[in-house]
């Protein structure tokens, strides 16, 4: 299946509910949408949302004219996909990687005294290969939100992203590729073995990470948007609620651009929401990656920060053990790992953690449309 042919919507609906009245909102849905059973409604009380097996237009008709409603917004549920670009993974780095990957070098991770100790980071992705030797002895909590699948990583995307963000200080084979090597690893499988996930799985993972006390949520996943398409009010409100509770959500900007041919596509969903930190990808020359999406729309959807995203060496499932990938998916865990370092050293959370990441970024001679504030940098000595 090509990117262009990927389905965008599931046919179900996401419902945003007023905080504190989630039960009332679910009851209203049960009473008003008579064409569906009660079992077709899944709610997430901590996020204040529900997913229902009904089309948005069906729900709109059912609740039209209500006043003081606990229902704030309704939108179609999307499919989400891993954001990886394997064809650009072989561009050679300009720095030697005998000891540390080029990404860890240019972000200052190798010289940082921070370790991520005491910080919980959630990687919402395709799972993790628990048999990989580099994760033995680590504090790892796993949970699958994909029906009939465990958290074991089959595709490799989740293991690769986890490695960049949270891999060990001394892997079984050099170079070192992991950033927050003493952080606690929370693996939420929200993308299935067939290479996609839906909104309900993503939301379940986000709620689990929030309730588990994770200070950072890393999501190297997305759904492409069209030029001029606004960001999702639904995901913006969910992300704002999570941010208000002290958890920073970081997501991949998307890989739909083809800059060598003059095509710059807008930041995908949910990264285009103002309350989610959108990450662009850089190549080893610290130029924006050819595939990396940009902040092309004036009404939101900007890139917030950039990180290494081409020829990124990290862990993959056994027996291969290591591989090189490219994508804004690979840039995102760089930022998540660095966020864990700042969370440890500063004690900051939520919006304040966001601010310290952007304040310490390295400014680049590139448009903010493409790289946001600049290249993420680890806390210095």
C-alpha positions, 0 to 999 in steps of 0.5 A: 500500500502506497502512502497516497492510497492509505485510508485516512478515516475509519468510519467511526467518530471521536467525541470530545467531552467536557472535563468532569462530566464524561459519564454524563456525555457517554450516557447522552451518546447511549441515549441519543445514538439508538442505532448503535449498542452501548458496547460500541462506545469506548470512553477515556475518562482521564482524557475526557473523550469517547470513541463511538462506532457511528459516523460523525454526521449521524452523531451531529443529527442526534445531538443537534439543538442540545443546550449545555451539552457535555459534548464539545466536538465531534470529528472522524476517527483517523488511521495513523501510521509509522512515519519512516522513510527507508529510502533515505536511510543510507545517506552517509554521516559527516561525523565518524560514528565509531563511539557515538551516532552522529545524532548524539554528537550534534545534539550534545548528548555525548557531553551531557552529564544527564542520564534521565534517571527518575523520568518516565518516557512513554513510546507509543509505537509498534512495541519493543523487542524485549529479547534484544540484549540492550534492554536486559536489566532495564525498567520496562513497562509494556502494554498493548492497545492493539486487539489480539496482539501483545507488545512484542515489536514485529515491524521494528519501528518501535524498537528503533525509536525506543533505542534512540530515545532510551537506549543504553549507555553501553550497548552490546555493540558500538556506537552508542545510540541511546540518549536517556539511558537511565530513564524508565521505559514505558512501551505502549503498542498503538500501531499493529503488526499490519502497520497502522493504528486507529484513534482509539488505540492512540488515545488509550495509549495516551491515557495509559501514559498519563495515568502511569505518570509519564512526564514525556510521551513520544509518538513517531506516528501520524496521519497526512493532512492536506494543504489548508486543512486545519489542525484537529480541535479534538486532538488539540484539546486532548493534548492541552489537557495532558500538557496542563497535567504536566506531560509533554507530548512530542510527535513527528511532523511527517514525511510527505514532502519531496523538497528536491522537486519543490514539494513541501507538505504541511505538518501531519496530524496530530503533530500539527496541534499547537499543544503537541511539539512537532519535530522536523528531520535534519540530515547529517549536513544539518539541512532539512531532510528532503521528506520532512514536512513544513509549517506551510499553513498560517493557521497553526500546524507549524514545526516547533523543533528539529533533530537528526532524522536521516541515517539514524542507527539504532536497535531493531528486533533480533536477529538483525539487532541494529539498522539505519532508518530515516524519517521524522519518526527518527527525529522525534525520539531524539527530542523525547530523550533530550526532554527526559534529560532536562526533566531530570536536571531541571525538575520542569514539567509540561509547558515549562519543559517545552520552554527549556527545550526551545530556549536551549535549541541551536539556531540554524540558518534555515527557515523556521517553517522547516526547522522551528526554533532549531536543533534540539540540544542536550543540557550541558555540563 
